[in-house]
Amino acid sequence: MTNIGQNIKKLRRERNLTQEELAEQLNVTAQAVSKWENGTGLPDISQVVPLSNVFGVPTDVLFGTQNVNRDEEVERIIKEASAPQRLNYETEEEEFQVSVKEYETYIEALKTYPNSIPLLHAALSRGSNLAHAYQKRDNQERAAEIWKECIRQANVILNSSNDISMILDTHHWLVWTYCDMGDFVKAEEHAEQMPQGFGNESGMMKSWIKRAARDTDGEIEVRCGNIAGILDLLESEIRPLGDAYFRKGQYEDAIRVYRSLYDLLPVIYGSEEYTPPLHTLPWVAYGISSSYVMLGKYDEAVEWLWKDFEHLCNSAKHYNKTETLETPLLRTCKFRFFGEAMNPKDHIDYLDVPRFNVLHDHPRYRELVEKLAFMD
C-alpha cells in the first residue's frame, strides 16, 4: 500500500497531465497538487471523489487499498516494523532510532487503518517505551506528545475491543504511561482494573479444562507454560525488590532477596546450565556483588562477579536458538533468547564503575578482567 500522494502522482503521470492541468480540472492551485504529491498536504475529503473521477478509478485505487486484506496488511506492517527490534545494536542511539522509525511506521499506518486494534496496540506499546526514552533524554515536549497519543490510542482500544487480554494489556501500558507522566492517581485507577495474577489466571483455567477433558498431554503442556509464566513473574518482581532494599541501604536483605532466585535453580532446573525464562540472572548477580561491596565483603563480591560471567557464557551458547529443557517442570516449553550473537564481554560493562574500585587489587578480580580482555 502506498500513500495517496504517491498514487496521485502516479495516476497523473500515467494520464500525461501536468500538475497545473490537474489543478485546473479540480479548481485548486498547482501548489496544492504539489503538496499532495510530496506528502506535505492531503486533499480535502470533498476532493476525493472528483479526483477518482478525473483519473477514472475507484476511490480505493486512489488510496492504494484495492485488493488489500485489511487484517493481513496490518499484520504485515507490524511484523516488518517490529522485526529490527530483535537485532543487536552497537550503540544505544542506533537502537533508539530504530524504535523511532517503528513508532512512526505505526502512526502512518493508523492514518489508513485508524480503528485497527492490533495496530493501535502496537503503537501504544512502542510509544509508551519511546516516550520514556525521550523523557530520559530531557525531551519532555516530545514525550508529552507521545503520551497524549498513547492515551488516545488506549481509549479507542478500551472502548472498541472485546479481547480481554488486549484490554488488560492496555491497562498495563496506561499504568506505565501515567507513572512516567507523574499522574499516579490515574495509574492506580488502571492498575485496579487488572485482577491479581492476571498474567496466569487464563492459563490456570485452561489447565483445568484439559484435566476435565482427560487430555493429560494437553494439561502437562499448559501447566508447564503456566510455571514458565510464574517464573517470569517472580523474576520481574524479585529483582526490583532487591534493588529497592539496596537503595534503602539494607544490603543483607537485598542479598537474601536476590539470592532467592538462585535458590530456585537446583529445584527447577536440576543440573541444566540453561535457565529460561530467568534471563536476567546476570544482573541479579551484579546486584549481589554490589551489596557485598557495600558490606565490605570483597571476596564474596568478586565471586558473584565470576558467577555473573559464567552465567553469561552459558547463555551465549543458546543465544538466538529455540531450546527445550529436560526438567519435567518446563519440558513442553520452547524458549528463545533473541539476538544474532552474544559476547559476554559486551555485557559485563560495569566492572569500571566507581563502586568496584575497591576490588581492583583483588587477585580474582584482576583474573576476571584479564580473561575478558582476551575474549573475542
Backbone torsions as a table, in degrees:
resi	resn	phi	psi	omega
1	MET	NA	129.7	175.7
2	THR	-107.0	167.4	-178.7
3	ASN	-83.3	167.1	-172.4
4	ILE	-63.9	-34.0	179.0
5	GLY	-63.1	-44.0	177.7
6	GLN	-63.7	-37.9	179.7
7	ASN	-68.2	-39.3	177.1
8	ILE	-60.9	-45.0	-179.8
9	LYS	-61.8	-44.2	-179.7
10	LYS	-63.8	-47.1	-178.4
11	LEU	-67.5	-36.3	178.4
12	ARG	-63.7	-45.3	-178.9
13	ARG	-67.2	-37.4	178.2
14	GLU	-61.7	-26.3	-179.1
15	ARG	-101.9	11.1	176.0
16	ASN	56.4	40.6	177.7
17	LEU	-103.7	140.5	170.9
18	THR	-83.4	166.2	176.7
19	GLN	-60.7	-37.8	179.7
20	GLU	-65.1	-40.6	-179.0
21	GLU	-67.7	-41.0	178.1
22	LEU	-65.5	-41.5	179.4
23	ALA	-61.1	-39.4	-179.2
24	GLU	-65.2	-40.6	-179.5
25	GLN	-66.8	-30.1	-177.7
26	LEU	-95.6	-4.2	-178.1
27	ASN	60.7	43.6	173.2
28	VAL	-127.6	177.6	179.5
29	THR	-86.7	156.9	175.7
30	ALA	-64.0	-31.4	177.6
31	GLN	-63.6	-36.2	178.3
32	ALA	-64.3	-44.2	177.8
33	VAL	-61.3	-41.9	179.6
34	SER	-60.8	-40.7	179.6
35	LYS	-66.1	-38.4	177.2
36	TRP	-59.1	-46.1	-172.1
37	GLU	-73.8	-28.9	178.9
38	ASN	-95.5	5.6	172.6
39	GLY	82.2	10.0	179.4
40	THR	-93.3	-2.9	178.0
41	GLY	-156.4	165.1	179.7
42	LEU	-128.3	148.9	176.3
43	PRO	-62.9	146.5	172.3
44	ASP	-64.1	150.8	-177.9
45	ILE	-57.4	-30.2	-179.6
46	SER	-70.8	-13.3	-177.6
47	GLN	-97.2	-7.0	-176.0
48	VAL	-65.1	-49.0	-179.9
49	VAL	-65.3	-46.2	175.2
50	PRO	-56.6	-39.7	177.4
51	LEU	-60.3	-46.2	-179.1
52	SER	-64.8	-33.6	178.7
53	ASN	-70.8	-40.5	177.9
54	VAL	-59.7	-42.2	-178.2
55	PHE	-85.8	-13.0	180.0
56	GLY	70.0	37.6	-179.4
57	VAL	-132.8	156.9	173.9
58	PRO	-65.6	159.4	-179.5
59	THR	-63.8	-27.7	179.9
60	ASP	-68.1	-27.5	174.6
61	VAL	-69.0	-40.1	179.0
62	LEU	-59.7	-40.1	-179.7
63	PHE	-87.1	-5.9	179.3
64	GLY	74.7	25.6	-177.1
65	THR	-110.1	10.3	177.9
66	GLN	-68.4	140.5	177.9
67	ASN	59.6	25.4	179.8
68	VAL	-108.9	123.6	172.9
69	ASN	-82.9	117.3	-173.2
70	ARG	-53.9	-50.4	-176.6
71	ASP	-64.5	-41.6	179.8
72	GLU	-66.3	-38.2	-179.9
73	GLU	-67.7	-42.3	177.9
74	VAL	-63.1	-43.2	178.6
75	GLU	-60.6	-40.6	179.3
76	ARG	-64.8	-44.7	-179.2
77	ILE	-59.1	-47.5	-178.1
78	ILE	-65.2	-42.7	-178.7
79	LYS	-62.8	-46.3	-177.8
80	GLU	-70.4	-37.7	-178.3
81	ALA	-70.7	-35.1	-175.9
82	SER	-87.6	-15.1	-175.9
83	ALA	-54.9	-44.1	-178.6
84	PRO	-62.2	-18.5	-179.6
85	GLN	-66.4	-17.0	-178.4
86	ARG	-88.6	1.3	-178.7
87	LEU	-92.6	166.5	174.0
88	ASN	-94.3	147.2	-179.5
89	TYR	-126.4	146.2	-177.3
90	GLU	-73.9	-30.7	-177.9
91	THR	-131.9	156.7	176.1
92	GLU	-64.4	-33.7	179.8
93	GLU	-64.4	-40.4	179.0
94	GLU	-62.2	-44.2	178.9
95	GLU	-64.8	-38.8	178.7
96	PHE	-61.7	-45.3	-178.5
97	GLN	-65.1	-33.6	175.0
98	VAL	-63.6	-41.0	178.2
99	SER	-64.4	-39.8	177.4
100	VAL	-60.8	-46.7	-179.4
101	LYS	-62.9	-41.8	179.0
102	GLU	-60.9	-46.8	-179.4
103	TYR	-61.7	-45.3	-179.6
104	GLU	-63.0	-33.1	176.4
105	THR	-62.8	-43.3	179.2
106	TYR	-65.7	-41.7	-179.5
107	ILE	-63.2	-40.9	178.1
108	GLU	-65.5	-42.2	-179.2
109	ALA	-66.4	-31.0	179.9
110	LEU	-68.0	-18.2	174.8
111	LYS	-66.2	-29.6	178.4
112	THR	-92.5	-37.8	-178.2
113	TYR	-120.7	67.9	-170.8
114	PRO	-65.9	-20.7	-178.3
115	ASN	-114.4	21.2	177.1
116	SER	-75.2	113.6	-177.7
117	ILE	-61.9	-46.9	178.3
118	PRO	-59.6	-38.4	-179.6
119	LEU	-70.2	-41.0	176.7
120	LEU	-62.3	-40.8	-180.0
121	HIS	-66.9	-40.7	178.3
122	ALA	-63.1	-42.3	178.9
123	ALA	-66.0	-39.1	179.7
124	LEU	-63.5	-49.2	-176.9
125	SER	-66.2	-44.0	179.0
126	ARG	-70.1	-39.9	-178.9
127	GLY	-64.5	-39.5	179.2
128	SER	-60.9	-44.4	177.5
129	ASN	-66.2	-39.6	-177.2
130	LEU	-68.5	-40.2	177.7
131	ALA	-60.9	-39.8	176.9
132	HIS	-60.6	-41.0	179.2
133	ALA	-65.3	-41.0	177.7
134	TYR	-64.2	-37.8	179.0
135	GLN	-61.8	-43.2	178.4
136	LYS	-64.6	-26.1	178.9
137	ARG	-89.4	10.0	179.4
138	ASP	63.4	25.1	174.4
139	ASN	-101.7	73.3	-174.0
140	GLN	-67.0	-31.9	-178.3
141	GLU	-64.1	-46.4	179.8
142	ARG	-68.8	-38.3	177.3
143	ALA	-59.7	-43.1	-179.0
144	ALA	-64.5	-37.2	177.7
145	GLU	-61.8	-43.8	-178.2
146	ILE	-71.3	-39.4	176.7
147	TRP	-56.8	-45.0	-179.8
148	LYS	-59.4	-42.7	-179.8
149	GLU	-69.3	-38.3	177.9
150	CYS	-59.8	-43.7	-179.7
151	ILE	-64.8	-40.4	177.4
152	ARG	-62.6	-46.3	-180.0
153	GLN	-61.4	-42.8	-179.4
154	ALA	-62.8	-41.3	179.9
155	ASN	-63.2	-37.9	177.2
156	VAL	-63.2	-43.9	179.4
157	ILE	-61.7	-48.7	-176.6
158	LEU	-64.4	-30.8	-178.5
159	ASN	-87.8	-15.0	-171.8
160	SER	-118.8	-26.7	-172.6
161	SER	-87.7	144.4	173.1
162	ASN	-106.1	3.2	-177.8
163	ASP	-85.0	107.4	-174.9
164	ILE	-61.4	-36.1	178.7
165	SER	-63.8	-42.6	178.8
166	MET	-65.0	-40.4	-179.6
167	ILE	-64.1	-45.8	-180.0
168	LEU	-64.7	-39.7	179.3
169	ASP	-66.6	-34.0	177.4
170	THR	-65.5	-42.1	174.6
171	HIS	-59.7	-39.4	177.9
172	HIS	-57.0	-48.4	-177.7
173	TRP	-69.0	-31.9	177.7
174	LEU	-68.4	-33.9	175.5
175	VAL	-59.8	-48.4	-180.0
176	TRP	-63.5	-42.7	-178.0
177	THR	-63.3	-48.5	-179.1
178	TYR	-67.3	-32.3	175.7
179	CYS	-63.0	-44.4	177.8
180	ASP	-62.1	-34.9	179.6
181	MET	-76.5	-12.4	-178.5
182	GLY	83.5	10.6	178.8
183	ASP	-97.5	82.0	-172.9
184	PHE	-75.8	-21.8	175.6
185	VAL	-65.9	-47.4	177.6
186	LYS	-63.8	-41.2	178.7
187	ALA	-58.7	-43.1	179.8
188	GLU	-64.0	-38.8	179.1
189	GLU	-59.0	-41.6	-179.0
190	HIS	-77.8	-31.6	175.9
191	ALA	-62.8	-35.0	-179.6
192	GLU	-67.6	-18.0	-179.6
193	GLN	-78.5	-11.4	-177.0
194	MET	-102.5	122.2	178.8
195	PRO	-66.4	156.8	178.4
196	GLN	-57.6	132.5	177.0
197	GLY	64.6	30.5	-173.3
198	PHE	-59.2	-26.0	-176.4
199	GLY	-67.7	-16.6	-175.3
200	ASN	-122.9	-8.1	-175.0
201	GLU	-64.4	-38.4	177.4
202	SER	-60.6	-42.5	178.9
203	GLY	-63.3	-39.0	178.8
204	MET	-62.2	-42.8	179.0
205	MET	-63.8	-40.8	-179.4
206	LYS	-65.0	-35.6	179.8
207	SER	-67.3	-36.5	177.5
208	TRP	-69.4	-33.9	176.5
209	ILE	-62.9	-45.3	179.3
210	LYS	-61.7	-38.6	-179.3
211	ARG	-67.7	-43.7	179.8
212	ALA	-63.4	-32.9	179.5
213	ALA	-83.7	2.8	-178.2
214	ARG	57.7	30.7	175.7
215	ASP	-94.3	82.8	-173.2
216	THR	-65.5	-41.7	177.9
217	ASP	-61.6	-42.4	178.6
218	GLY	-64.9	-38.2	178.8
219	GLU	-64.0	-43.6	179.0
220	ILE	-60.5	-43.8	-178.8
221	GLU	-62.0	-45.6	-178.8
222	VAL	-67.1	-42.8	-178.0
223	ARG	-67.8	-35.6	174.5
224	CYS	-61.8	-42.3	177.0
225	GLY	-63.0	-38.1	177.1
226	ASN	-62.3	-42.2	179.8
227	ILE	-63.7	-39.9	176.3
228	ALA	-60.3	-40.9	178.2
229	GLY	-64.9	-39.3	178.5
230	ILE	-65.3	-42.0	178.4
231	LEU	-62.5	-41.7	178.9
232	ASP	-62.4	-42.6	178.7
233	LEU	-66.2	-40.8	178.3
234	LEU	-59.7	-46.1	-179.4
235	GLU	-61.8	-41.0	-177.4
236	SER	-68.5	-18.5	178.2
237	GLU	-101.3	-38.2	-174.9
238	ILE	-68.4	-44.1	-178.7
239	ARG	-62.1	-49.6	177.8
240	PRO	-62.9	-31.9	177.6
241	LEU	-64.2	-43.0	176.1
242	GLY	-61.3	-40.9	178.1
243	ASP	-60.6	-39.9	-178.8
244	ALA	-64.3	-44.4	177.2
245	TYR	-63.3	-37.3	178.6
246	PHE	-61.8	-44.6	-179.1
247	ARG	-63.6	-29.5	177.7
248	LYS	-79.3	-7.3	-177.6
249	GLY	82.7	11.7	178.0
250	GLN	-93.3	74.8	-168.8
251	TYR	-70.6	-35.1	177.3
252	GLU	-63.2	-43.3	177.7
253	ASP	-64.2	-39.9	179.1
254	ALA	-59.9	-45.2	179.9
255	ILE	-61.8	-44.4	-179.0
256	ARG	-61.5	-41.6	179.2
257	VAL	-66.6	-50.8	-179.8
258	TYR	-56.0	-46.6	-173.6
259	ARG	-69.3	-17.3	179.3
260	SER	-61.0	-31.3	176.5
261	LEU	-66.4	-43.0	178.3
262	TYR	-66.6	-30.0	177.6
263	ASP	-65.9	-24.7	178.9
264	LEU	-73.8	-25.6	-170.1
265	LEU	-56.4	-52.3	-179.3
266	PRO	-65.2	-29.2	-180.0
267	VAL	-71.4	-44.9	-175.0
268	ILE	-85.2	-43.9	-168.0
269	TYR	-107.1	-12.2	-177.7
270	GLY	63.7	-127.2	-176.9
271	SER	-95.9	5.7	-178.1
272	GLU	-69.4	140.5	-177.7
273	GLU	-85.8	-23.9	-177.8
274	TYR	-94.2	128.9	-170.7
275	THR	-128.2	53.7	173.2
276	PRO	-71.9	152.3	3.3
277	PRO	-89.2	18.8	-178.5
278	LEU	-83.1	69.2	-175.0
279	HIS	-82.7	-12.6	-178.0
280	THR	-97.4	15.4	178.9
281	LEU	-55.0	-37.5	177.5
282	PRO	-58.3	-38.5	179.1
283	TRP	-70.7	-29.5	174.9
284	VAL	-66.8	-42.1	177.8
285	ALA	-62.0	-36.5	176.3
286	TYR	-61.4	-41.2	177.9
287	GLY	-63.2	-39.4	178.5
288	ILE	-65.3	-45.8	178.4
289	SER	-58.1	-45.2	-179.2
290	SER	-61.9	-40.4	-180.0
291	SER	-64.5	-41.6	179.6
292	TYR	-66.1	-35.9	176.2
293	VAL	-60.1	-45.6	-178.6
294	MET	-64.8	-24.9	177.4
295	LEU	-88.9	-2.6	-179.4
296	GLY	76.8	16.6	179.7
297	LYS	-100.6	82.3	-169.2
298	TYR	-74.6	-33.8	177.8
299	ASP	-60.7	-46.6	179.5
300	GLU	-64.5	-38.6	-179.9
301	ALA	-60.5	-44.6	-178.6
302	VAL	-67.5	-40.6	-179.6
303	GLU	-62.7	-33.4	177.6
304	TRP	-75.7	-26.6	171.2
305	LEU	-65.3	-38.9	175.8
306	TRP	-64.8	-40.3	178.7
307	LYS	-62.7	-39.1	176.1
308	ASP	-58.7	-49.9	-178.3
309	PHE	-61.4	-44.6	-179.0
310	GLU	-64.2	-38.4	179.0
311	HIS	-66.2	-40.1	177.7
312	LEU	-63.4	-40.1	178.2
313	CYS	-62.4	-41.3	177.9
314	ASN	-65.5	-42.6	179.9
315	SER	-63.5	-36.0	-177.5
316	ALA	-60.0	-29.9	-179.9
317	LYS	-66.4	-22.1	-173.5
318	HIS	-110.9	4.0	-175.6
319	TYR	-62.8	131.0	177.7
320	ASN	63.3	28.9	175.0
321	LYS	-123.1	145.3	174.2
322	THR	-85.9	122.8	-172.2
323	GLU	-125.6	149.7	168.8
324	THR	-120.8	159.1	-176.9
325	LEU	-116.5	159.7	178.9
326	GLU	-83.6	-26.2	-176.9
327	THR	-56.8	130.7	-178.8
328	PRO	-65.6	-14.3	178.7
329	LEU	-75.5	-21.3	-176.6
330	LEU	-136.8	14.8	-167.4
331	ARG	-61.0	-34.0	-175.8
332	THR	-86.7	-1.6	-178.2
333	CYS	-86.0	149.5	171.8
334	LYS	-114.7	130.9	-176.7
335	PHE	-119.3	146.7	176.8
336	ARG	-137.9	122.5	176.1
337	PHE	-98.4	103.8	-165.6
338	PHE	-76.0	153.7	176.1
339	GLY	135.4	161.0	-178.9
340	GLU	-81.9	-32.8	-178.0
341	ALA	-160.1	165.0	178.5
342	MET	-149.0	125.6	175.9
343	ASN	-118.9	116.4	-179.5
344	PRO	-51.9	-29.8	-179.8
345	LYS	-60.1	-33.7	-178.7
346	ASP	-74.9	-18.7	-174.6
347	HIS	-99.3	-23.5	176.7
348	ILE	-92.0	74.2	-175.2
349	ASP	-104.1	14.8	-174.9
350	TYR	-112.5	7.4	-176.6
351	LEU	-65.4	-22.5	-178.4
352	ASP	-96.9	9.4	178.3
353	VAL	-67.8	148.8	-176.0
354	PRO	-54.1	-32.2	-177.9
355	ARG	-57.2	-32.8	-175.3
356	PHE	-94.6	7.4	178.8
357	ASN	-58.3	-32.0	-177.4
358	VAL	-69.8	-11.5	-178.5
359	LEU	-96.1	-6.5	-170.5
360	HIS	-59.9	-27.3	-179.3
361	ASP	-94.8	0.4	-179.5
362	HIS	-74.4	128.8	-176.6
363	PRO	-55.4	-43.2	-178.0
364	ARG	-70.1	-30.6	176.2
365	TYR	-67.5	-46.1	178.8
366	ARG	-62.0	-38.2	178.2
367	GLU	-61.1	-41.3	179.2
368	LEU	-66.7	-43.2	179.5
369	VAL	-61.2	-42.7	179.7
370	GLU	-66.2	-38.9	179.2
371	LYS	-62.9	-42.5	178.4
372	LEU	-64.8	-36.9	-177.7
373	ALA	-62.7	-28.8	-176.3
374	PHE	-99.5	5.9	177.6
375	MET	-78.5	145.3	176.8
376	ASP	-73.0	NA	NA
